[in-house]
Amino acid sequence: MSLTPTQKQLVQVTFQKVVPIATTAADIFYTKLFEYDPSLKPLFKGDMTTQGDMLMTTLGVAVKGLDNLDTLVPVLEGIATKHLEYGVKIDDYTPVGNALLYALSVGLEDDFTPEVKQAWVTVYKIIADVMRSAAYPDYDSGSYQNKKQYNH
């Protein structure tokens, strides 16, 4: 899966619209994440405001890193290794992606067009594939099927 220049631009431009509402967007994200999968809540042991700040900072690094994927990939691989230490499982990337899309749709409102949504889906799939591959050497994006059930 590859990211087109237009998709990269859409993600970068729309993320700049999220930055001023980052705290709210992070709150929406975590609320929805725990609604989708309440079993993830115990993985977050610290202050959720601080956690939200870290989420938005990391997302900002990833969005900026789209300009140079060769530099971004090792950063994502390092994050994936850390997430293993925190207890993140391979299937946990699914509700995270869905919660991210939900938070973006709420935060961006009318600016969350079908094209913007598809650009974010593509970016998240690339990020998740890189991270899953780093954390789980047997991961194959072509054959992987998430078997876990989530709340809707």
N, C-alpha and C positions, 0 to 999 in steps of 0.2 A: 504494500500500500504506500503510495507516495502522496506528498502534499504539493498541491499546485501553488504557484506564486500568488494567485488570487486568494486561495484558501488561507495561506500564511498571512496575507495582508488583512483579510477579514478577522482572523483571530487576534492579530496584534491591535487592530483599530478598536475592536469591541472590548478587548481587555482593558484598554485605556479608559473606556467608559465605566468599567467595573471598579477601577482603582479608587475613585472618590467614595464609593459605597462598599469598600472592601470588608469592613467589620460586619455590616448587614449581610453581605453576600456570604461570608463565612458562616454566620449564624444560620442562614437559610440552608446552606450546604449541610452543616452538621445535623440540624433538625431533621432534614429529609433523609440523610444517611442513616440515622438511628431509627427512623420510621421504617425505612426499607429493610434494615437488618439490625435489630436491637442487640444482637450478640456482639456487635462491634464496639459498643459503648465502653466495655471494660478495657479495651486497648488504649483508651485515652485517659491517662492518669493525672495529667496536669490541668492547669487552668485553661478552660476552653477559649477564653479571649486570646490568650497567648498562643494556643494551638491554632486558632483562626488566623492570627497574624503570620504564623509560620507557614500555614497553608497558602495564604495569598502571596507571601514573599517567594515561596517555592514555585508557585504557578507563574509568577512574574518572571522568574529566572527561566522557566521552561519556555514561556511565550517569547521572551527576548532571544533565547537560544535557538529558536527556529531559524534564525539567520545563519547559524553555523551548527548544523547537526553533529558534525564531527567533535565539537567541543561539548555539546549538550549530552550526547550519549553516555560518556563516562560519569557525568554528574548524576544522570538518572540511574545508572547502574549502582553507584554508591548509595543513593537513596533507597534503592530496592533492597540492598544488603542490610541496611539499617532497619527497614521495615520488617524484614525477616526476624530480626532480634526483638522487635516489638510484638511479634506474634501474628503479623499479617499473613494471610493465606492466599493462595493463587486465585481463589474465587472471589476474594474481597475486592478485587479491582472492578468487578462488575457494578456493585452498588455505588462505589465511589464515582465511577463514570456517570451513572444515572443521576446521582445527587448533584454532580457538577453541572450537568446539562439542565437540571431543574433550577438550580440556583442562577445560572446564566439566563434562563428564560424569564425568571421572575425579575432579576436585576436589570436586564436589558430591555424588557417589555417589547415594544414594537420593533426595536432594533434586532431582536432575535428572529430574524427571517429564516426561511427554510435553508437558504444558502449559508447563512451564518451557522445554523445548527449543524449542517453537514460538515462545514469546515472544522468546527469544534469536535465533532464525532471522529473525524479523520485524525486530528491532532491527538485526541485522547487515545485512540486505538494504537497509534504509533508509540506514544509514551508508555502505555500499558504493556505493549508487546516487548519493548526494550526492557522494561522493569521486570516483567515476568521471566523473560529469557535470562536475565542476570541472576535472578533469585532462584529459578528452577531450571537447571540445565537440561532437563528432559522436555521442557515446554516446547510445543510446536503450535504456532498460531493457526496453521491450516487444519489441524485435527482437534484442537482443544475445545471441549464443550463444558461449560459451567453447569454443574449438576445441582447446585444449591437453589433452594426456593426462597424468594424474597417477598416481603409485604408490598402491596401496591397502594 
